[in-house]
Amino acid sequence: MTGPYNVFLSYARKDAAHADKLRRLLGARRDVRLLSADDLSAGSDWQTKLRDALINSNLFVMVVSPDALASPWLLQELGAAWALEKPILVVVAGTTLPMKLPVELEQKQFARIRDFRKPEDFDQWFQRVEDAVAA
């Protein structure tokens, strides 16, 4: 699999600036289709659309911060990605990792928001998606 990659981006509203940086970098890639709750319109059956976006994603990217970990909705998204056995990329928004992590994140590798400066910085993560699909 060499794309296209469906990437689900999960973040707290207070982390929008960090999420926008990731959105710009991912959006610059021709092989990425970005999905998030922001892409859903209010009204008709948004929960089904969100569930379908998660199911159809190849990679779940979560911007982790204290605000994200305090959000029941984001934790539900994380739990759904974990249950669906999606590869999960955890991007730490600040300079330190929040101390209290959900079980789903305890065994994951983390990246820092500063690690992403150009679209190619996601290549190693997409390689992991391909490795997971091949396994």
C-alpha positions as CSV (number, residue, x, y, z in Angstrom):
1,M,0.0,0.0,0.0
2,T,1.5,3.3,-1.0
3,G,-1.4,5.5,-0.3
4,P,-3.8,7.0,-0.3
5,Y,-3.8,7.2,3.4
6,N,-6.9,8.1,5.3
7,V,-5.8,9.9,8.4
8,F,-8.1,10.7,11.3
9,L,-7.0,13.7,13.3
10,S,-8.2,13.9,16.9
11,Y,-7.6,17.0,19.1
12,A,-9.1,19.2,21.7
13,R,-10.3,22.7,20.7
14,K,-7.6,24.3,22.8
15,D,-5.0,22.5,20.7
16,A,-6.3,23.8,17.4
17,A,-3.1,25.6,16.6
18,H,-1.1,22.4,16.9
19,A,-3.8,20.5,14.9
20,D,-3.7,23.2,12.2
21,K,0.0,22.7,11.8
22,L,-0.5,18.9,11.3
23,R,-3.4,19.5,9.0
24,R,-1.3,21.8,6.8
25,L,1.6,19.3,6.6
26,L,-0.7,16.4,5.9
27,G,-2.8,18.4,3.5
28,A,0.4,19.1,1.5
29,R,0.8,15.4,0.7
30,R,-1.0,14.1,-2.3
31,D,-1.3,10.6,-0.8
32,V,-3.3,11.8,2.3
33,R,-7.0,12.3,2.8
34,L,-7.5,14.0,6.1
35,L,-10.6,13.2,8.3
36,S,-11.7,14.7,11.6
37,A,-14.8,15.7,13.5
38,D,-14.3,19.2,12.0
39,D,-15.2,17.8,8.6
40,L,-18.7,16.7,9.7
41,S,-21.6,19.1,9.4
42,A,-24.1,19.5,12.2
43,G,-27.4,17.8,11.9
44,S,-28.0,14.6,10.0
45,D,-26.4,11.5,11.6
46,W,-23.0,13.0,12.4
47,Q,-22.2,10.1,14.8
48,T,-22.5,7.6,12.0
49,K,-20.3,9.7,9.7
50,L,-17.7,10.0,12.5
51,R,-17.8,6.2,13.1
52,D,-17.4,5.6,9.3
53,A,-14.5,8.0,9.2
54,L,-12.8,6.1,12.0
55,I,-13.5,2.8,10.4
56,N,-12.1,3.9,7.0
57,S,-9.0,5.5,8.5
58,N,-5.6,3.9,8.0
59,L,-3.9,6.0,10.7
60,F,-5.3,7.7,13.9
61,V,-3.4,10.8,14.9
62,M,-4.1,12.2,18.3
63,V,-2.8,15.5,19.6
64,V,-2.2,14.8,23.3
65,S,-2.4,17.5,25.9
66,P,-4.0,17.8,29.3
67,D,-7.1,19.3,27.5
68,A,-7.3,16.3,25.2
69,L,-7.0,13.8,28.0
70,A,-9.8,15.7,29.9
71,S,-12.1,15.4,26.9
72,P,-14.5,12.4,27.2
73,W,-15.2,12.7,23.5
74,L,-11.6,12.5,22.4
75,L,-11.1,9.5,24.7
76,Q,-14.0,7.8,23.0
77,E,-12.4,8.5,19.6
78,L,-9.1,7.0,21.0
79,G,-10.9,4.0,22.4
80,A,-12.7,3.4,19.0
81,A,-9.4,3.6,17.1
82,W,-7.8,1.2,19.6
83,A,-10.7,-1.2,19.4
84,L,-10.5,-1.1,15.6
85,E,-6.8,-1.9,15.8
86,K,-5.8,1.3,13.9
87,P,-2.2,2.4,14.0
88,I,-2.1,5.3,16.5
89,L,0.3,8.2,16.2
90,V,0.4,10.2,19.5
91,V,1.7,13.8,19.0
92,V,2.5,15.6,22.2
93,A,1.3,19.2,21.9
94,G,3.4,20.8,24.6
95,T,6.9,20.2,25.8
96,T,6.0,17.6,28.3
97,L,3.9,14.5,28.2
98,P,0.9,14.6,30.5
99,M,1.4,12.2,33.4
100,K,-1.9,10.4,33.4
101,L,-2.4,8.5,30.2
102,P,-5.2,6.2,29.1
103,V,-4.2,2.5,28.9
104,E,-4.5,2.7,25.1
105,L,-1.6,5.1,25.0
106,E,0.7,3.5,27.5
107,Q,2.4,1.2,24.9
108,K,2.5,3.7,22.0
109,Q,5.4,5.6,20.6
110,F,5.2,9.4,20.9
111,A,6.2,12.2,18.7
112,R,6.5,15.9,19.6
113,I,4.7,18.6,17.6
114,R,8.2,20.1,16.9
115,D,9.2,16.9,15.1
116,F,6.9,17.7,12.2
117,R,8.3,20.5,10.0
118,K,7.7,19.1,6.5
119,P,5.2,16.7,4.9
120,E,7.9,14.0,4.5
121,D,8.2,13.9,8.3
122,F,5.2,11.6,8.3
123,D,6.9,9.0,6.0
124,Q,8.0,6.8,8.9
125,W,4.5,6.7,10.3
126,F,3.0,5.7,6.9
127,Q,5.6,3.0,6.7
128,R,4.2,1.6,9.9
129,V,0.7,1.7,8.4
130,E,2.0,-0.3,5.5
131,D,3.8,-2.8,7.8
132,A,0.6,-3.2,9.8
133,V,-1.4,-3.9,6.7
134,A,1.2,-6.4,5.4
135,A,1.2,-8.3,8.7
